[in-house]
């Protein structure tokens, strides 16, 4: 039985700005090249006939020249066939990075549906690419499988129910897809792994191989497997990468910056093990610190950096231990300040936390402490 072995990936977004973590963006962009190398190594380990890249290989259509050269140089060290379909973020246009010279083992689907025949594997690899940031008509409509061969299809788009479903990103009808005659369909656009099997057709979103920000949760990886005439088998292969994690950490009772830092590190180590320090964290401080204590976030970040934590973004939403009722009855300027802020807070319930923070900082200023974190 002839089989066509594959590794399926999508949504690498090479060259991303990493806007949610700009302080480490340059390093994260270089680590994307490590992710690409790992995927190519997986192709070698699995003796894959092809690497299928189902869209958004790059984060935009025009890529920094030096970075693009690094990508091409890396690819040129491997012999595996690579099929790339441009997506919403990296469409094929006259001035896109795809309209340049690529290593000979790379095939880019530059618009309407086309096929590449691989006779020695009795296989046709099909694909169609975006030529703009939107694609309102389904690119599947021109797919015509070769009945005597294994047919593998690479597409970027949205799976939709019904023929008239609303999507401007290549709406792919589930009903039409199930009857299309392909043996495997490699899909891209969803950042999460999705597996579907219908009418002897296997079609999957590989999800992204590595996260880009704090909204990209869950395990990331690639799909490995094979297609034969009439069926396909693919398995999710997780990749070990830095994770983006959101955490609420209770800092009740902490009396100084060192205690805040120790509490954070202790909690993260307990939840993520000894490799906690390699991840990126969006941390919300909750609870009630010692009376009169306000976390000084700039100092806290310095201590966490010194502890070798790769990245932490910190938001202070702790609750102060202040007797506001007593202060509201105070006849001094301090009492007037508290009464004014409480009046504003009652009239704007959506911003209660910010008014409470303003109250605490204001009271600290009355005590001569004006060291307010600029990032709040």
N, C-alpha and C positions, 0 to 999 in steps of 0.2 A: 504493500500500500504506500503510495506517494504521500508525503506530508510536507507542509511548508511551515517551518518553525519561525516564530515571531517574538519580538519584544515590542510592546505597545506602550507609548507614553504620550503625554500632551501637556499643554499649559505650563511649560517650563518658565516662560516669561523672562528669558535671558536678557540681562541688561536693565532689569527693573530699577526704579528709583528708590524702592523701599522707603516710601514716604512716611510710614508709621514709625520707622526707626532710623531717622536720617543720620544719627551719630555713628552708626555702624554700617551704613549703606555701602560704602566702598568695599568693605570686607565681605559683605553678604553677596555682592555682585561677583567677586572672585570665587566665592564658595559655590556659586551656581555652576561655574566651570567644573568644579570637583564633582558636583552632582551629575553633570553630563558625562564626565569621564566614567563615573561609576555605572551609569546606564550602558555605556559602550562596552565596559568590561563585562557586564551581565550578558550582553549579546555574545561576546567571545566565549564566556563560560558555558552558555547554553547552545553554542554552535548555531546561533540564529541565522536564518536565511535573510532576515530583514529586520530593521528597526522602523516601526511605524510611528510617525510624529503627527498627531491629529490636531494640529492648530496651535497658535500662540506659542510657537517655538521661541519667538522674541517678544518683548514687551511693547515694541513699537516698530513701525516699518523702516525707520531710519536709525541705524545702530552706529554707535561710536566706531570709527574705523579700526582702531587698535583692538578693541574688544571683539569685533567681527573677525579680524584676522586670527585672534586667539581661538575662537570657535572653529574656524575652518582648519587651522593648524592641528587642533586636537582631533577633529574628525578624520583628517588625512592619515593619521597613524593607524586607522582601522580599515578593514576591508569589507565589513558588513554593508550590504545595501541599505541605504537610508531613504525613506520616502517621507516627504514633508508636505503637508497641506497648509497653506497660509490661512490664518483665522482672522478674527475681528480686530485683534491688536496689531497683527503683523501682515496685513493684506499684501497681495502682489500688486504693485503699481510700478509705473516706469521708473520711479526714483527710490524703490524699496531696496533693501539689502539683498533680496532674492534676485534682483535683476543685475547680478554681478557674477563673476566666475566662481564656481564651487568645485570641490573635489569630485572626481569622476564617479565615486560611489554614491553620490547624492542625486536624487531626482525630486524636483519641486513641481507640484501640480499648480499650474499658473493660471487657473481660471476654470473653464468649463470641464466637464467630465472627460477624463482620458484614461487609457489603460497602458500599463507596461507589462509586456509578456516576458515570462521567465520560463522558456520551453523545457529546460532541464529539470525543473521542479513541477512541470505541468500546471503552472500557476499564472494567473493574471492579477496584478495589483492595480486597483482602480482608485482614482481620487479626483477631487475638484476643490479649488481653493477660492477664498474670498479675494475680490479685486477692489474692495472698499471696506469701510468699517461696518457696513451693513450688507445683508444679503436677504432680501425679502422673499425671493422665490426659491423653492427647494432645489438644491443641486443634485438631488437623487433622481430627478425625472429622466435624465439622459443616460442612466446606468443600464447597460444591456449585457448581462453576463454571458460568458462563453460556456455553453452547457457541458462541454467535454473537459473543462479545466476547473481547478480550484480557483474560486473568485474571492479575493480579499479586497474590501472597500475601506478607504480612509476618508473620514469626513469630520468637519467641525460644524456644530450646530445644535439646535434645540430639538429634543424629542417632543412631539405634540400629539394630542389625541384629535382625530378627525382631519379632514382634508383642508379645512378652512381656518385652522387655529391661528391665533395671532402671535407672530414672532417676526422680528426683523433680522434674526441671526440664523438663517438657513433652516426654516421650519421643516423638520423631518417627520412625516406622518408615521406613527407606529404601525398602522395598518398597512401602509404602502411598503414600509421597510420589511415587514414580516413576509411579504410576498415577492420581494425583489429578486430572489435567486442567488444572493451572495452566500458564502459559507461562513465568513466572519466579517463583522463591521467594527472597525476601530474608530471610536468616537472621541471628540474633544469638545470642550467648553465647560463642562462641570468640573469643579475643583475637587470633587470627591469621587471615589470609586463606586461605580454602579454596574451591576451585572444583570443581563436580561437574556432569556432563552425562550424562543417562540417559533413554532413550526420548523424545527430542526435548524433554526438560525440562531447563532450566538452573536449578540452585540453588546458592547461594553464601553462605558466611560472609564478610562484608566485613572482619572483624577490627576492632580498635579503631583510630581515626584517630591517636591519640597515646598514648604509654605512660604508665603510672601509677607504675611502680616498676622495680626491678632485675630482676624476673622477666619483664617484658614486653620480650622481645628481638625482633629482626628488624624489617624495614621495615613501617611503618604508613601507612595511607592509606584511600581510599574506592573504591567501584566506580562507574563511569560507563558508561552504555550505553542500550539500548532493548529493548523487547519488542514483538513483533508476533504475529499469530495463528499459533501453531504453533512459534515459536522465539524466542530471545532472544540478545543479544550484550552482554556486560559486560566491561569492561577495568579492571584495577587501576590506580589513580592515586595514587602515593605523595605524602604530604605532608611537607614539610620541617619537622621539629620537633626539640626537644631529645631526644637519645638518652640512655637509661640504660645505662651501660657498666660491666662488671666487668673489672678488669685486675690482673695480677700484675706487679710491677715490681721488678727485681733492683737492689738498692742496695748491692751488694758494694763494699767499699773506701771508702764514704762516711765522712767524718771529722767532719762537723758538720751542723747543720740546713740551712744554705744549700746544701750539696752534695746532701742528700736532695731538697730542693725542685727544684734544677736538674735532677737526674736524672729526677724525675717529669715535669716540664714537657717535657724533651727527648723522653722516650719517648712521651708523649701527642701531642705535635706531630708526631712521626714517624708515628704510627699513624692519626691523625685529621685531619692537615692543620692549616692555620692557624685553622680554626673549632673546634678542640678545646676552646677555653675556654667554649663555650656549652653543653657537655654536662654530665651528672651522672655522677660516677665513684664506684664502690665499689672502692677500691684496697687491695691486699694487698702489703705490703712483704716481699720475700723476699731471700735471699742472706745474705752475711756482711759486716756493716759492719767498719770498722777496730776493732782490739782495744779492748775496754772502752767502745765507743760504743753508746749506746742511743738510738733515735729519740725525741725529745721531741715527741709528736704535737700538743700544743696550739701549740707554736711553729711546727711544720711547717704546720699549718692556717693560721696567721696569714700565713705567707709565701706560701702558695698563694692565699689570699684577696687579698693585695696584688698578685699577678700577674694578677688578674682571672679566675681560674678560677671558674666559676659555682658548682659544688658538688663537694666531694670528701669522701667518708667513708673514713677510713684505718684499717687494721688492721695491726699490726706482728706479723709471723710470721718475722722474721729469726732467723738462728742466730748466737749469740755465739761469739767466738773466745776460749774460756777453757779452760785446762788443768785439767779437773775431776779427772783422775786424781791430779795433784799435790796439789790442794786436799783431796781425800778422805783423804790421808795426813797432812794438817796436824793437829797436836794441839791447835790453838786452838779458840775458839768458832766461828770461821769454818769450820773443817774439820768440826766437829760439825753445823753448819747444812747444809753440802753433803751430808754422809752421810745426814742425816735426810730431806732432800728427794729424794735419789736412791732411798732405800728406798720412799718414798711413790710415786714415779714408776713404779717397777718393779711395784708392786701395782695400778696404775691406768693401763693402757696407753692407754685412750681419751682421757686428758688429758695426754699427754706434752708437747705444746707449752706448755700452761699451767704445768706444773711447771718446764720449762726457762725460761720467762719469769720465774717466781717466783724461780728460782735467780739469774738475772741481776740482777733488781731487788734481791734480798737482798744480793748481793755489792756492788752499787753503794751500798747503804745502809751497808755496812761501811766503805766509802771516804768516807762523809759525804755522799753524793749521794742524796737522798730525793725527787727531783723525778719522781714516777711519774705518768703520765697517768691522769686519773680515769676516762676512758672505756674503758680496757682491760678 
